[in-house]
Structures are given as structure tokens and as C-alpha cells.
Amino acid sequence: MTQPLDTLGRPVRDLRISVTDRCNFRCTYCMPKEIFGPEYRFLSRDEKLTYEEITRVAGLFAERGVTKLRLTGGEPLLRREIEKLIAMLAGVGGIDDLTLTTNASLLARKAETLKEAGLMRVTVSLDALDDPTFMAMNDVDYPVETVLEGIKVASDAGLGPIKINAVVQRGVNEHAVVDLARYFRGTGHIVRFIEYMDVGTTNGWRLDDVVPALEMIEAVNQEFPLEPLQPNYVGEVAKRYRYKDGGGEIGVIASVTQPFCGDCTRVRLSPDGSIFTCLFSGSGTDLKEPIREGASDMEIGEIIDRVWAKRADRYSEIRSSQTVSIGQRVEMSYIGG
């Protein structure tokens, strides 16, 4: 099969599958409880793609060049028997990287079964190492120690090297940058500092709240000298740096100050079966209805090909040039990070 290219010549390589829009955290930059409160209507079970439907879509994308699958949410470990989906996806031909991003609240109890099912790696969200800051950010008083326990159990189960993602906000947790670098240095795990992004429309994003990646790198460099590394592959979102003394590496994801739209190869599948060609999309293309109406693989594939062929997304480049937020966008908790 000819692998499709979008209007900017970008192939599709990375499918991010959001398996649920639910989460047990209420992180202020993602699912603020003022919006996602008790009255908020989440997707029902019938509205979500089944595991068989997800696997079918993943297989069609694999035929088109996708080699990496990442399970996201919401919190993916809240989806019942997620291990069954992992086992099914592990059997999709052409996939060489099957990973999952989690807040680690359920990771300690599930890590071994996830590994046995075929999961290769996990990425853990951890925005600070001190409880006051971390609890204020997750807004459900969840302690740091339980996340660290999940990381240890996952590492022992063979789900490493683990990547630790920290979203950094001015006046909230920029002090955590050096703390996290220091804690995980020498462990083999990789901390990635993420610029606070204007994903969705509910988090009150302001450019003034962004801590630039270069500032974060310089803060670490002053204590632990760094040098840049080459990307592992074309389209890698994180800029990599290693400690000069061999203590490992860190990364920064600088969507705001250093956009990487030019070689973006990612597509996202929502829990209810829509595909989105950009994290900052305003709308997606529904695959669930044609799937449930009996469309063939060829027909579903043609929809995917048409969507990708028309793709011209470069939101971060546009936003950065104008330093303003643009348009209505889907929430990150719905299509994953």
C-alpha cells in the first residue's frame, strides 16, 4: 500500500488512542474541576469504541505506515480490562512501539499485567515532587509518594526506561524543574519538561504563564551541565539533552516557543471514534458511524486517506507567530496529550 502524505509532505507514523475521556485527577491545566465537575457528562459505554473497533482502526493505520501506538485518556487505566486491548494491539503487524501514558494512580497494581499483555513502556505524568504543589495541581489531593511507587513497580516489571512528563507553569511549579532533574538523574528514567500549552479552551491559558524550554534547560544546566543530543527519530517531539557526566538525559517539549509542526507525524483517535490530525484541532472525522454501519476496511481506509491527504495543520507555528490563542479547540482530556 502507498503510504499517504499530507499537504506538507508528512507521513503518518504515530497513532495516539484515547480510550476514555474520564480521569480521577482534576489537573488545573487539563480538566479543571470548575468545568469537569459532578454534573459534567462523560461518554457512556456504548458511545465508546469497543476494543475490537479500536484494534481494527489501529490495523488500518499500521497498513498506512504507523509504527507506534500510544494509549492515552483521560486516564487510560480507568478503562476496564485495558490489558485485553493491549494484548490485541500487540498483535497488530508493523507496530514496534506500544506505550501508555498514565497519572500512575493505578500503575502499581496493574504494571505486571500490562507488561504481560504486551505493553512495552509507560510515560508517567508528575508535575512536582513536593506534595503541596503536586496536590494543588492535580486538585484531588493525590500524594507524590503513590506516583513514585507506581514508577518503581513499573520499572521493576520491565516497563522502562520510563518517561516522566512535567507540565511547567510560571508561578506554579517552575521550582520543580531542578528538583525532578535531580531526583531522576542516574535512574535511567527520562524527565521531559513540557511548556504549558493552550490545549482546549477551559484551562485559562495565557502566554505569560509559559516557562520557555530554554529557561528550564538553563536552570538544570547550572546545576548539572548538559549537552544537546540528536533526535532518536524524525518527528520526535522532545528536544533531548544529556548530562555531561553520564548521568542520563532529559528532554523539553517546546510547542509554544519552538514549534515542531514541520515534521509532525501524529494522529489521534478519540474514545468515541473520531480521528484528529492535530492536538489543537477544533473538530475530527467520525469513523464510528461507518464502522457500525458495516463499512469495509477499504471504505474506512479511504476515509483515513482522504483526511490525511487534506491535512495542513501547523497550529503551533501560527500561534507562536501571533502569540495569541486561536479558535475553538477540542479538550486534551478527550484526545490525549
Steps between C-alpha positions, in 0.01 A plus 500: 500500500619853418556688823301826501662842539324815616511836320839577658649164403473349849431125536295348782712303748350540848140420602395624843192317622290663771307214659294710743413862567483435875774573752527477877718814513382854436826656389450873467667515157295214356171420678424787740231388744305820442420360154534125552293482818233255622251618237736460204379238252767253399463248221287195571630149443304459176638826362859379528671283244526137601842340527432314175416827324810672637720211386344510155574870463855448630554230240384728220741770615781246526441414135555869426833526678422538870762321708425647845184471708452695821200451729380817669189647658376651722665241718529181290533267798143590596373311192390154610727210407737724308738204494272331244536794262877504547521131414291558188709797388821306567389267223466776237764453231759772446479652848839525670410728791191453721489743789261659750485837676360498854472706817624183679217492753426138404839411358645309796216249499484462121861521381575128489181410312560785256846366425371144465237622254768646273543863609857613439535828691311753711515875529399644837368850564664658806508878528683543832668301776357692796149413609369856542578588138404165350175477694405853402561417135314167492230663718390175663771492771675202343846448659833484321609184680236285331613619156862421589391153614328446166817601315709256705260208451474571127877516469539172689242345267711595197296795373800728479683713439211706631439853378375748756301790357478828693287790380669817626304817579636838603432573865375147563773238471807637322696420817431132430715495186834460677340285772373248244827502306695434819268221621497299179861565395688172486186284517479427128161675484454812287330816624336711231401856583199622303417860429150586620282484188167649399335163438123527509323811626440432871841537665530879492828491307705818473834547330633661820452165678740319265850420626711479180688177440834683480442641847432153636807353335718781632371443855604134482824579318617730779493212747563205267681600178320384186573452132248452217422163344373416154137384466436128520280522190343750260198661663611450862326771702757537778833675460749278680792591727740278691696563814865550414607272785294209364210529744236441234284735299206739518276652237286807438181521296481858378181522301459869584849648456654247257218348291564163341204489260726458197570131559194405707389147411230452765129429476256455788199272545238614752313261732186531289675433173597830338845564357675832560802607301628753756500533879349845448224391260156649525323194356569146387376246248266231626592138428261336746184555296633345177659217701172419673305533176710222351759686293780282364867543586549651157227757561632595843850518356382737230360734767833494682689566178281796410536655845878465502538621141322826593696551823669841517521547879775718640322662792803553722687687226203728443436552870865574571527753222194686626544430875126463535263212549309408187151359464295230670696184579419155631599428861819305570315266738294384199776427251806451723821699524 
